[in-house]
Amino acid sequence: MKIKWYGHAAFRLTTADGTGIIIDPYESGGFGGAIAYGPITDRASIVLVTHGHADHNYTSSIPGPYSEVREEGAYDLHGVKIRAVATFHDESKGKERGNNLILVIEADGLSCVHLGDLGHALSDDLVKRIGKTDVLMLPVGGYFTIDAEVATKVMNALRPAITIPMHYKTEKVDFPITGVEGFVQGKERVKRINGSEIEVTRETLPKEPEIVLLRHAK
């Protein structure tokens, strides 16, 4: 499987048979230009949206047709198994910012978990429902999502082989969120990739957990 980070919380997963899965596409130029990542125009067979904010749900730029998931439930699409688990965008059970989905994507013998704009720590029940995690796409920037401290606790609870931080401050996002360095500081096995994409297989998963920092593609 190939995993590409566009920027913010937007990813493209490409399975071994070429099935494309785009997750949380942002509106380029949205929020008065605060989202300055370039438009996402790649084709995909599946588009997944964790919640209804414009930096996560802008599907208009993606050419169709594709299957779309925006609701809690279990899906089997194009040979990919997907579970969308209901959570919240804040610590007040959605009263501040609404709901959020955690996406569990199973393909190529891997379980990839995208946490969307998770706004709270994970209960033991949620950890159990998410299950085995090989690759974790984890928000770390705080303010709108969990911060570096809570993100570390979430990562330790799920115990992924690979963690890819997302939803943090870069030169192309003008939100009041923090950069990634606060999350990786003091942690071992941090791998900085000079590119936006990695390829992962069951056989090449690291024996010791790694944090992988990608460069945004857009």
N, C-alpha and C positions, 0 to 999 in steps of 0.2 A: 504494500500500500504506500502511496505517496501522500504526504501531508504538506500542504502549502498554506502559509499564513499571508493573507492579503494585507492585514493591518487591523487594529482594534480587536474585535472578537470574530472576525470573518476568516473562514478557512475553506479550503477545498480538499476533500479526500478523494483520491482516485484509486479504485480497487484494481486488483491484478487483471481483471477482465475489461478494464476501461470505464467502469461505471463511475461517473462524477457525482460527488455529493458536496454541495455548497451550504455552509452553515453561517447564519447570522450576517447576511450581506448588509452593509451600511449604505446610507445615502451620501454619495460623494458631494461635498459642499454643504451638507446638512448642518442644521443648527447655526445658521448665519455664517457658514464657513468654518466652524469649529472642527468639523470632520474634513480634513484636507487630503485624505487618501484618495487615489484615483478610482474611477468607476470600475465596477466589477461587471465584465461583459462576457465571461466564459460561459460556455454551455454546461449544463448539468442534467443528469437524469433525475436527481432528487435535490430539493431545496428544503432546508430545515430552519425554522425560526423559533427562538426561545421565548420571545415576548415582543409586544407591539410597539417598540420604540424605533425611531427612524435610523438610529445607528446600529440596528440589528435586524430590521424587517423589510429592507428596501429591495424587493424582488423585481421591481419594474425594469431594471437594466439587464436582467438575465434572460437570454433568449429561450423561448419555450419550444416544445412542450416539456414539462417536467412534473413529477409528483411532488406535492408539497405537504409538509407536516408542521402544524402550528398548535396542535392540541395534545393533551395527555393521552397516552394509550400505547399499544404495541402494534407495530407495523412490519410487514414483510414486503419490501419494494425492490424490484430488480435484483433479487437475490441477496439483499442487504436487510438484516434484522435491526429494527430500531425500537427502542423504548424511550418514551418521553415521560419523565417523572416530574410531577408538580412540586414546585417549591415557591419561594417568595423572593422579591426584589429588595427586601428590607428585613429588618429585625422585628417588624410589627405585623407580621403575617399579611403583608401586602397593603396595609393601610396607607403607607406613604408612597410607594412606587408601583404597586400592583404585583402580579404574579410572574413567575419565571419557570421555565422548563429546564431540567437537566436532561441531556440527550445521551443515551447509551447506544453506540453504533457498533454492530458486530459484523465483521466481514474479513475475509482472508485469514481466519483464525485469530483475529485480534479483537479486543474490546476497547474502543476509543470513547472517552467520556468528555463531553463539552458541557461546562457548567453555566453557560450563558451569563446573565447578570446576577449570579447568586449573591444574596445580600445577608446571609446568616451562616453560622456554623452548621455542620451536618449532625443530625441526631444519629444515634446508633441504628435506628430503623432505616433512615435514609442510606446510611453506609451499606447496610445489608441489602436494600432494594437495588442500589447501584451495582453491587457485586464486584467481581474481579475487574480490575482496571489495568490495562496495559499502557495506554497513552491517555494522559489527562491534559485537557486544555483548560487552564486555570486563570480566572481573573485575579489580579493582584494589586490594582491601582487604588482601591479604596474609594471613599466618598459615595459613589453610586453602587459599589459592589463591596465584597469583603476586602479588607486591607491585607498587607503583607503578613501580619501576625496571624490573622484568622486563616488566610490562605495556606500558611505553613501547617496549621493544625488540620485543615482539610486534606492537604497532600499526605500528611502522615497517617491520617485515618484511612485513606483509600489505597495508599501504598502502590502507586503506579511505577512501572519500570521507567517510563519517560514522562516528564512533566514539561509542558510548553506554556510558559506564562503568556497572558494576553490582557487586553483591556487596561493598558497602562499608558502613561504619558510618553509621547514621542514628539518630534518636531512637527508632526502632522495631525496632532489632536490638541485642541485648545480647551480641554475640560479641566476642572480643578481636581485632577487625580495625580497620583505620584508615579514616578518612573519605576523601572524594574529593579534598579540596583538595591533598593531597600529590601526587596524580597530575596535576592540572591546573596546578599551580604552574609558572610560567615558560613555559608553552606558549601559542602564539598561536592565534587563531581558536577560542576557547571560547565556545560559545553556551549561555546559561542560559535554559531554557524555563519559563515560568510555567504549567506544566501537565504532564500525564503522557503526552501523546501527540503524535506528529508524523505528518505525511503525506509520503511520499517517492515520487517517480516517477523514471523514468530521466531525464526531461527536467529535473527540478528538483534533481538531485544537484549539490552545490556543486563549482565548478571547482577550488577549493583545499580540501584536507582540513579537516574541522571536527570538534571534539569537542562533542557535544550533551549537556547535563545536563538530565535530566528530573526532575520531582517525582514521587515515588511516589504511585500512585493509591490505595493502600490504607493 
